[in-house]
Amino acid sequence: MTRLMAQYWFGEALLGLVFGSILLMAALLEPTTEVVSLFGWQVPSLCAFRNLTGMGCPGCGLTRSFSFMAHGAPLEAFRMNAMGPFLYLAFATQPPFRLYTILRDLRERSRALEAA
């Protein structure tokens, strides 16, 4: 295995883990229309723009939207952030896609070695 291929697989695996971790965290959070909590503890607002100005930014509500999607409530997710459900679906496709690309490359590499 070449170093470049190992780096490629590492990058693919890392991206799959990052996206998977975000989806797992969204599933662990307990959403309401006002806040999200983790095992009963309220998660503080992390939006610096909202904390400084009191106004929402385009990303406000995205955490709640992801969490509602993970809990099977797409309408509530859409109410929290209009782009949330679409982004969630894009994120949800990433771990299986990354695994597929790694397995595909491994299969192609093994076929090339068998042919040689």
C-alpha positions as CSV (number, residue, x, y, z in Angstrom):
1,M,0.0,0.0,0.0
2,T,1.4,3.4,-0.9
3,R,1.6,6.2,1.5
4,L,-0.7,8.3,-0.6
5,M,-3.4,5.5,-0.6
6,A,-3.1,5.2,3.2
7,Q,-3.5,8.9,3.6
8,Y,-6.6,8.8,1.4
9,W,-8.2,6.0,3.4
10,F,-7.3,7.7,6.6
11,G,-9.0,10.9,5.3
12,E,-12.1,9.0,4.2
13,A,-12.3,7.2,7.5
14,L,-11.8,10.4,9.5
15,L,-14.6,12.2,7.5
16,G,-16.9,9.3,8.1
17,L,-16.2,9.4,11.8
18,V,-16.7,13.2,12.0
19,F,-20.0,13.0,10.2
20,G,-21.1,9.9,12.2
21,S,-20.2,11.6,15.5
22,I,-22.3,14.7,14.6
23,L,-25.2,12.4,13.8
24,L,-24.7,10.4,17.1
25,M,-24.6,13.6,19.1
26,A,-27.8,14.8,17.4
27,A,-29.5,11.5,18.4
28,L,-28.3,11.8,22.0
29,L,-29.6,15.4,22.5
30,E,-33.2,15.9,23.7
31,P,-34.7,18.7,21.7
32,T,-37.4,21.2,22.5
33,T,-38.4,24.3,20.5
34,E,-36.4,26.4,22.9
35,V,-33.3,24.4,24.0
36,V,-31.6,21.1,23.7
37,S,-30.4,19.0,26.6
38,L,-28.0,16.2,27.1
39,F,-29.0,13.6,29.7
40,G,-31.2,16.3,31.4
41,W,-28.5,19.1,31.3
42,Q,-29.4,22.1,29.2
43,V,-26.8,22.8,26.5
44,P,-25.9,26.5,26.4
45,S,-26.3,28.5,23.3
46,L,-23.1,28.5,21.3
47,C,-24.0,31.1,18.7
48,A,-21.7,34.1,19.3
49,F,-23.7,36.3,16.9
50,R,-26.9,35.7,18.8
51,N,-25.2,36.0,22.2
52,L,-23.7,39.4,21.2
53,T,-26.7,40.9,19.2
54,G,-29.7,39.0,20.4
55,M,-30.6,38.3,16.8
56,G,-30.5,35.0,15.1
57,C,-28.0,34.1,12.3
58,P,-28.6,31.7,9.4
59,G,-27.2,28.8,11.5
60,C,-29.4,29.5,14.5
61,G,-31.6,26.5,15.3
62,L,-29.4,24.1,13.4
63,T,-28.6,22.0,16.4
64,R,-32.2,21.6,17.4
65,S,-33.1,20.9,13.8
66,F,-30.5,18.1,13.5
67,S,-31.7,16.7,16.8
68,F,-35.4,16.8,15.8
69,M,-34.4,15.0,12.5
70,A,-32.5,12.3,14.5
71,H,-35.6,11.8,16.6
72,G,-37.9,11.5,13.5
73,A,-39.6,14.9,13.6
74,P,-38.9,16.5,10.2
75,L,-41.6,19.2,10.5
76,E,-40.2,20.4,13.9
77,A,-36.7,20.3,12.4
78,F,-37.9,22.5,9.5
79,R,-39.4,25.0,11.9
80,M,-36.1,25.3,13.8
81,N,-34.0,25.9,10.6
82,A,-35.3,25.6,7.1
83,M,-32.0,24.1,5.8
84,G,-31.6,21.8,8.8
85,P,-33.4,18.7,7.4
86,F,-31.5,19.0,4.0
87,L,-28.2,19.3,5.7
88,Y,-29.0,16.5,8.1
89,L,-29.8,14.2,5.1
90,A,-26.5,15.3,3.4
91,F,-24.6,14.5,6.7
92,A,-26.4,11.1,7.0
93,T,-25.2,10.0,3.6
94,Q,-21.6,10.6,4.4
95,P,-20.6,7.7,6.7
96,P,-22.0,5.0,4.4
97,F,-20.5,6.7,1.4
98,R,-17.1,7.0,3.0
99,L,-17.2,3.3,3.9
100,Y,-18.3,2.4,0.4
101,T,-15.3,4.4,-1.2
102,I,-12.8,2.6,1.1
103,L,-14.3,-0.8,0.4
104,R,-14.4,-0.1,-3.3
105,D,-10.8,1.0,-3.4
106,L,-9.8,-2.1,-1.4
107,R,-11.6,-4.4,-3.8
108,E,-10.1,-2.7,-6.8
109,R,-6.6,-3.0,-5.3
110,S,-7.1,-6.7,-4.5
111,R,-8.2,-7.3,-8.1
112,A,-5.2,-5.5,-9.4
113,L,-2.9,-7.6,-7.2
114,E,-4.6,-10.8,-8.3
115,A,-4.2,-9.9,-12.0
116,A,-0.5,-9.2,-11.5
